[in-house]
Amino acid sequence: MISHQPLQKADFGAIYDQPDPRAYFLTLEPYDYVIAQHGADLFSRLLQARGPTDVRRQRILDVCCSYGVVATLMKTGLDVAALTEHYRTAAAQDLTREQLIEADRRLLQEASVPGRADVIGLDVAANAVDYARATGALDAGVIENLEVDPPSAELVALMSDVDLITTTGGVGYVTEPTFDRLLDVAHEGVWVASFCLRTYDYDPVINTLEKHGLTTERLSQTFPQRRFTGPAEEKWALDRVRKNGADPTGKEATGYYHAEFYLSRPACEVERLPLAQLLPERSEFSMSDL
């Protein structure tokens, strides 16, 4: 169930911590939720550009990982539409949670692609993280709220080998304290890749990352996240975008949330290879791409 309140972002909180992802996919499907696909595509390109490590697979920490959707997309040749169809079938067959876990394990094995990275998930949603660990979508997962608490010893140990910190839909739920605490325990060469809806201000996070020696660049293109749920949410979003000094024409005014993509790296790496060369931009997305 979606909670609608006047002039604010729709609340999908009820679907983020279920025993399995069926409600998540089937609830979001009418709104063309595509940001996870954009995230998986760009994060994979970043890892390829960064290059392999000498002794282990590359490792990602996905902040607000939910059911490991981005991880599943990165580890397989599947897209969001294929996953949605998979869970629609599971819902129609009325599979138990245990049966669905087994089906997801088979899906991940059959659709696995070579050269995949290890993905650690971080979220406050215990059911979602537990499910993603059980299927193998996440190689490890921690259930912690870094907005209020320091990282656990488990998370500190996992962070020692993280090459890339990512988030697709987390900014707004998590803010600069989370990034500050993660960078406190990350190794010196870590990168941070974030999608941030244009309804939110990413500058406080940029300032926090700068204190840890990371320089932030932004792609000029934006990425659709999902359709608005109705006129009230659309008005809220357009008002917020304009308040942030941006123009919604051709973006939010088309009926979709749009996110900007930010990459933060050590300054020496930015100088050596700017983002425009590291990650050459594709042409702007049109609604036909959704």
C-alpha positions as CSV (number, residue, x, y, z in Angstrom):
1,M,0.0,0.0,0.0
2,I,1.2,3.5,-0.9
3,S,0.8,6.2,1.7
4,H,-0.2,9.5,0.1
5,Q,0.0,12.8,2.1
6,P,-0.5,16.2,0.6
7,L,2.4,17.8,-1.2
8,Q,5.2,15.4,-0.3
9,K,7.0,12.4,-1.8
10,A,4.8,9.2,-1.7
11,D,5.7,6.8,1.0
12,F,6.5,3.3,-0.2
13,G,8.0,2.3,3.2
14,A,5.6,-0.7,3.5
15,I,7.2,-2.6,0.6
16,Y,10.9,-2.1,1.6
17,D,11.0,-4.6,4.5
18,Q,8.8,-7.5,3.5
19,P,9.8,-11.2,3.8
20,D,10.5,-11.2,0.1
21,P,10.5,-8.8,-2.9
22,R,7.2,-9.6,-4.5
23,A,5.3,-6.6,-3.2
24,Y,8.3,-4.3,-4.0
25,F,8.4,-5.1,-7.7
26,L,4.7,-5.4,-8.3
27,T,3.9,-2.1,-6.4
28,L,6.6,-0.1,-8.3
29,E,5.9,-1.6,-11.7
30,P,3.1,0.9,-12.7
31,Y,5.5,3.7,-12.0
32,D,8.3,2.5,-14.2
33,Y,10.9,2.3,-11.5
34,V,14.1,2.2,-13.5
35,I,16.8,3.9,-11.4
36,A,18.2,0.5,-10.2
37,Q,18.9,-0.3,-13.8
38,H,20.8,2.9,-14.4
39,G,22.7,2.3,-11.2
40,A,23.7,-1.2,-12.2
41,D,24.8,-0.1,-15.6
42,L,26.9,2.9,-14.4
43,F,28.5,1.1,-11.5
44,S,29.5,-1.8,-13.8
45,R,31.1,0.7,-16.1
46,L,32.9,2.4,-13.2
47,L,34.4,-0.9,-12.0
48,Q,35.5,-1.7,-15.5
49,A,37.2,1.7,-15.8
50,R,38.8,1.4,-12.4
51,G,40.3,-2.0,-13.4
52,P,40.6,-5.3,-11.5
53,T,42.4,-5.7,-8.2
54,D,45.5,-8.0,-8.0
55,V,44.3,-10.5,-5.4
56,R,40.5,-10.4,-5.1
57,R,37.3,-9.5,-6.9
58,Q,36.3,-5.9,-6.8
59,R,34.0,-5.1,-3.8
60,I,31.0,-2.7,-3.6
61,L,29.2,-1.4,-0.6
62,D,25.6,-0.6,-1.7
63,V,24.0,1.8,0.7
64,C,20.2,1.4,1.1
65,C,20.5,-2.0,-0.7
66,S,17.0,-3.2,0.0
67,Y,16.5,-6.7,-1.5
68,G,19.8,-6.6,-3.4
69,V,18.2,-5.4,-6.6
70,V,21.2,-3.5,-7.9
71,A,23.4,-6.4,-6.9
72,T,21.2,-8.9,-8.9
73,L,21.3,-6.7,-12.0
74,M,25.1,-6.3,-11.8
75,K,25.7,-10.0,-11.3
76,T,23.4,-11.2,-14.1
77,G,22.3,-10.3,-17.6
78,L,18.8,-9.5,-16.4
79,D,17.0,-6.2,-16.4
80,V,14.3,-4.8,-14.2
81,A,11.5,-5.9,-16.5
82,A,12.8,-9.5,-16.3
83,L,13.0,-9.4,-12.5
84,T,9.5,-8.0,-12.3
85,E,8.1,-10.8,-14.5
86,H,10.0,-13.3,-12.3
87,Y,8.3,-12.0,-9.2
88,R,4.9,-11.7,-10.9
89,T,5.1,-15.4,-11.8
90,A,6.1,-16.2,-8.2
91,A,3.1,-14.3,-6.9
92,A,0.8,-16.1,-9.2
93,Q,2.2,-19.5,-8.2
94,D,1.8,-18.4,-4.5
95,L,5.4,-19.7,-3.7
96,T,6.4,-19.8,-0.1
97,R,9.4,-17.6,1.0
98,E,11.6,-20.6,1.1
99,Q,10.5,-21.7,-2.4
100,L,11.1,-18.2,-3.8
101,I,14.6,-18.1,-2.2
102,E,15.4,-21.3,-4.1
103,A,14.0,-20.0,-7.3
104,D,16.1,-16.8,-6.9
105,R,19.2,-18.8,-6.2
106,R,18.7,-20.7,-9.5
107,L,18.0,-17.5,-11.3
108,L,21.2,-15.9,-10.1
109,Q,23.2,-19.0,-11.0
110,E,21.7,-19.5,-14.5
111,A,22.0,-15.8,-15.4
112,S,25.4,-15.1,-13.8
113,V,27.9,-13.1,-15.8
114,P,31.7,-13.4,-15.6
115,G,33.8,-10.8,-13.8
116,R,31.1,-9.9,-11.3
117,A,32.0,-7.9,-8.2
118,D,31.3,-8.9,-4.6
119,V,28.4,-6.7,-3.2
120,I,27.9,-5.9,0.5
121,G,24.6,-4.4,1.4
122,L,23.8,-1.8,4.0
123,D,20.2,-1.1,5.1
124,V,18.0,-0.7,8.1
125,A,15.5,-3.2,6.6
126,A,16.3,-6.5,8.3
127,N,13.9,-8.6,6.2
128,A,15.2,-7.2,2.9
129,V,18.9,-7.7,3.8
130,D,18.3,-11.2,5.2
131,Y,16.4,-12.2,2.0
132,A,19.2,-10.9,-0.3
133,R,21.9,-12.7,1.7
134,A,19.8,-15.9,1.6
135,T,19.6,-15.8,-2.2
136,G,23.2,-14.8,-2.8
137,A,22.3,-11.5,-4.3
138,L,24.4,-10.0,-1.5
139,D,27.7,-11.6,-0.6
140,A,27.4,-10.0,2.8
141,G,24.9,-7.6,4.4
142,V,24.7,-5.5,7.5
143,I,21.6,-4.0,9.2
144,E,22.7,-0.7,10.7
145,N,21.6,2.9,10.9
146,L,24.7,5.1,10.4
147,E,22.6,8.2,10.7
148,V,22.6,7.6,14.5
149,D,25.1,4.9,15.3
150,P,28.8,4.3,14.5
151,P,29.6,1.3,12.3
152,S,29.8,-2.1,13.9
153,A,33.0,-4.1,14.1
154,E,31.6,-6.3,11.3
155,L,31.0,-3.4,9.0
156,V,34.4,-1.9,9.8
157,A,36.1,-5.2,8.8
158,L,34.1,-5.4,5.6
159,M,34.9,-1.8,4.6
160,S,38.6,-2.5,4.6
161,D,38.4,-4.0,1.1
162,V,35.6,-1.8,-0.4
163,D,36.5,-0.2,-3.7
164,L,33.2,1.6,-4.4
165,I,30.5,2.9,-2.2
166,T,27.2,3.2,-4.1
167,T,23.6,4.3,-3.6
168,T,20.8,4.7,-6.1
169,G,17.8,5.8,-4.0
170,G,19.3,6.3,-0.6
171,V,20.1,10.0,-0.5
172,G,17.3,11.7,1.5
173,Y,17.0,8.6,3.7
174,V,20.7,8.8,4.4
175,T,22.6,12.0,4.7
176,E,26.1,13.3,5.5
177,P,26.5,11.4,8.8
178,T,26.2,8.1,7.1
179,F,28.8,9.0,4.5
180,D,31.1,10.5,7.1
181,R,31.0,7.3,9.2
182,L,31.7,5.2,6.2
183,L,34.6,7.2,5.0
184,D,36.1,7.2,8.6
185,V,36.6,3.4,8.2
186,A,37.2,3.1,4.4
187,H,40.6,2.7,2.8
188,E,42.2,5.7,1.3
189,G,41.4,4.9,-2.4
190,V,37.7,4.3,-2.1
191,W,35.3,5.9,-4.6
192,V,31.7,7.1,-3.9
193,A,29.1,6.9,-6.6
194,S,25.6,8.3,-5.9
195,F,22.4,9.0,-7.6
196,C,20.5,11.9,-5.9
197,L,17.0,13.0,-6.9
198,R,16.9,16.7,-7.9
199,T,14.4,17.2,-5.1
200,Y,17.2,16.9,-2.6
201,D,20.4,18.9,-2.0
202,Y,23.6,16.8,-2.4
203,D,25.9,19.6,-1.4
204,P,26.2,18.6,2.3
205,V,27.4,15.2,1.2
206,I,29.8,16.7,-1.2
207,N,31.2,18.9,1.6
208,T,31.6,15.8,3.9
209,L,33.3,13.8,1.2
210,E,35.7,16.7,0.6
211,K,36.8,16.6,4.2
212,H,37.9,13.0,3.6
213,G,40.0,14.0,0.6
214,L,37.5,13.2,-2.2
215,T,36.6,15.5,-5.1
216,T,33.2,15.2,-6.5
217,E,32.1,15.5,-10.2
218,R,28.6,15.4,-11.7
219,L,27.4,14.1,-15.1
220,S,25.5,16.7,-17.0
221,Q,22.7,14.3,-18.0
222,T,20.1,13.2,-15.6
223,F,18.4,9.8,-15.1
224,P,14.7,9.1,-14.7
225,Q,13.8,7.3,-11.4
226,R,10.1,6.6,-11.6
227,R,6.8,8.2,-12.5
228,F,5.0,10.4,-10.0
229,T,2.1,8.7,-8.2
230,G,-0.2,11.6,-8.9
231,P,-0.7,15.4,-9.1
232,A,0.1,16.1,-5.5
233,E,3.5,14.3,-5.6
234,E,4.2,16.0,-9.0
235,K,3.5,19.4,-7.6
236,W,5.7,18.7,-4.5
237,A,8.6,17.5,-6.7
238,L,8.4,20.4,-9.2
239,D,8.3,22.9,-6.3
240,R,11.3,21.3,-4.7
241,V,13.3,21.2,-7.9
242,R,12.7,24.9,-8.6
243,K,13.5,25.7,-5.0
244,N,16.9,24.0,-5.5
245,G,17.5,26.3,-8.5
246,A,16.9,23.7,-11.2
247,D,14.6,23.8,-14.2
248,P,12.1,20.9,-14.4
249,T,11.4,21.4,-18.1
250,G,12.0,18.2,-20.1
251,K,12.7,16.3,-16.9
252,E,10.3,16.3,-13.9
253,A,7.8,18.2,-16.0
254,T,7.4,15.1,-18.1
255,G,6.0,13.2,-15.1
256,Y,9.2,11.5,-13.8
257,Y,11.5,12.0,-10.9
258,H,15.0,12.7,-12.2
259,A,18.3,11.9,-10.4
260,E,21.8,13.4,-10.9
261,F,24.8,11.2,-10.8
262,Y,27.9,12.1,-8.7
263,L,31.2,10.4,-8.5
264,S,33.7,11.3,-5.8
265,R,37.4,10.2,-6.0
266,P,40.8,11.3,-4.6
267,A,41.8,14.6,-6.2
268,C,44.8,13.2,-7.9
269,E,42.7,10.7,-9.8
270,V,40.2,13.4,-10.9
271,E,43.1,15.4,-12.3
272,R,44.6,12.5,-14.1
273,L,41.3,11.3,-15.6
274,P,38.2,13.6,-15.4
275,L,34.8,12.0,-15.2
276,A,34.0,13.0,-18.8
277,Q,36.8,10.8,-20.0
278,L,36.4,8.1,-17.3
279,L,32.7,7.7,-18.1
280,P,31.9,9.1,-21.5
281,E,28.2,10.2,-21.4
282,R,25.6,8.6,-23.5
283,S,22.9,10.7,-25.2
284,E,20.1,12.0,-22.9
285,F,17.5,9.3,-22.1
286,S,14.1,9.7,-23.7
287,M,10.9,8.3,-22.5
288,S,11.1,5.6,-25.2
289,D,14.1,4.2,-23.2
290,L,12.0,3.4,-20.2
